[in-house]
Amino acid sequence: MIDTAENYNPQTAVEELESQQEILLRWLENPQVTTDAEQKQAEDLLISARFALKQAEETRKELTRPLDESKKRIIELFKPYVYKLSNGIEALNRALHHYHADKVVAAEAARLAALAQEASRIATAKQNGELIQPLAKSVVPESPKTSRTHLGRVTYREDYDIQIVDPTLVPRTLCEPSMPKIRARVKSGVTDIPGVLVTRKYTTSASRQGGK
């Protein structure tokens, strides 16, 4: 019996066990069974080896138990703090994702409105026999994918949440249904797939200045 890992050297424990079972370990190096007598001897060796193994495992557990308990206490101490941070990160991501998605929708609506206005302007000019210069394509800026902050930057990556709602409706070219094939189809720009619910979403990656 040992006290704790702090006042008992694991190396010493192993050396003591090996010393106690020196003869057994020597016999275990090359066991052979060719006679009834050797069978009995091997069976005794098996019993002894299993007992020695059990003894070694019990000794190891006694040495590591204080470490396991200490690790468990540390994890429990950190858990409330980590929980608050994790929940806060999820809440921030939700708020940022919604806001970014709204900005993307607004930018697209503004772009379409500008295109419609430009088409109307060109049509009116043609009716009046006028020559006009087309507006620059960058009249309506796109919503940036990377936002630089005081501490670093946050990048928004467009992704999709894909759920198979009715496998029987999924096109045969995408079956079993095959999620990798469906995801590849969605990534190509096809989001209207029978039997599949595709929802646009955004993921974020954040980095501090200096990479820390």
Secondary structure as UniProt FT lines:
FT   HELIX           10..20
FT   HELIX           22..28
FT   HELIX           36..127
FT   TURN            128..129
FT   HELIX           137..139
FT   STRAND          146..148
FT   STRAND          152..164
FT   HELIX           167..169
FT   HELIX           172..174
FT   TURN            175..177
FT   HELIX           179..187
FT   TURN            188..189
FT   TURN            194..195
FT   STRAND          196..208
FT   TURN            209..210
//
